[in-house]
Amino acid sequence: MKKLLFFSAVLWTFLSTAQSVRNEILVPVIPGYEVLKCDFHMHTVFSDGTVWPTVRAGEAWQEGLDAIAITDHLEYTPNKEYVPVSHGTPYVLAEKTAAGLGLILIKGVENTKSMPPGHFNALFVKDEAKIHQEDYRAALREAKAQGAFVLWNHPGWKAQAPNGAVWMPEHEELFREGLFNGIEVVNHYEWYPEVLGWSRDKNLTVFANSDVHDPILNFLKQENLERRPITLVFATERSPEGIREALQQGRTVGWFRNLLLGKTEWLETLFLASVSQRIITAGEKTTTLQLTNLSDFAFEFAESENPEKVTLLPARSSVILKVPRTESGTAYQVRNLLPGPGEPVTIKLPLN
């Protein structure tokens, strides 16, 4: 069985990298930052996933990602009859493949407890086995002692939160002690509006992660997704330490379907770097603009008082708009850029 698993992993890695192509994701150039496309939550056969660790690296490279974390469960290992329990092995097995593809691999684990407090991912860990502790407080304190960045996973997952996400006293205790600093606003195929509000109000770093267990193509097909949820990280350098620093400073945006979720500052930065403007005519009462999208993001915007929206599609599509001419510009809501639930970012057209 072990020989078969190893042979299958090696064969898949060869086929996926030698005979496949990378689907690059077009993101804008932002001076001073690398906009890295990341997924910090996924599983392999070393917990309850169905693929080998090298597969996760190959899939991510094909999809245009820059960094991933394999975060197998510490407490839940249903394949242990066939795959030995070894919490550090997924990283070791995937490390060479990731490096060969230019993919940043973050060492991580999932601490898997019942609610409260639920599941937490620890990223940049040093010794996974020491975090495997029965008491959740002790486990997260050990993660913090190792310098890990910890995030609360899927707060609205129906199996643990059937009535929706709830911030419990246990979460407040962990938060006040500084034992977690991030939260999944998006997990798998769903997103949690109320959790986006928590991220803003409590200054928690926003994550959008796949939590994929099966082959990624199966997941995308089953959930009718064009691409997995992605965490966009604004890093000052393309490295694990660059990612860690960005997460600590909260420089992330979650990307799910056509939604972009995060702090206003970074949503505005993405929009302004993604959209170019050409003034076609400037009349006394209106200005005619051509807006062109230079990214793979879609943007849905409309005048603040107008329910009808215009969608600027990805990949160099353009729209023509007639904008009322005012001294300060006309306010438009970018309806799919959300720093809070139901609170879209507002921009002024023409762009400065």
C-alpha angles and dihedrals in degrees: 000000000000092000091049092050091048094048091048091051094049092046093049092048091052094047096043096050103031099044103027134072133228117248100218118213113221111227127168125260109251114189112243096015143080110217100216122194109221145173115196101180126062141124141223138187087284087080125003100320125109102221138070118256094250088059090062091055093048093048092050092050092050091051094053099253122152102199139017140177122211103213109183118181118266095203102034118062108152093166095059092114088068104019118047117238103254114147096195097047100085090061093046092050095047098039098084094044092048092048091050090054095046090247120146110231117201119202109236148151138194119238103211117202134153118255121309104072100001129194126343131185119217114203128195092023122169104198115022095186093061090057091056097096131142095229110071093210092054091047094052092043089054090050090051091048088056091054094251125160107231128202133183110242126222099338090184097047105141094221089065102020107035092167096045134274115326127189100220130195088256091058091048089052093051091044094051090049089053094240094138131028104174139053138196109245087173126036127174105317102344141065131207117223094191090053090054086058090052091051091055098041095045097034094240120164111254120237133186109189136170101222083201119185103168127050106301094240090057090051094049093048095047093050096038092238126155091207139357121267108278134200110217109211122198100211127177088217137017099250141094090262091049089054093046092052092048092050091049090052094046096242098152140111125198116226118199125159101317095332125108112194129187146070117347092238094060096039090054090046091054093047096047092046092046100048125065122195134212120184108220099179134357111203131176094264106019141030119213112217136187111209117193125194113223095181142063091251122101120223125204113194139165140163110283093247096039120086093200113094135199119218119214102203124215131267109039099322117149139206131197116225133183106213124193108249114241133154094250099033131252120288116240127181117224093214098197096049104087127180088169137012109291092353110112124192115262122218133178122240129239090048117237 
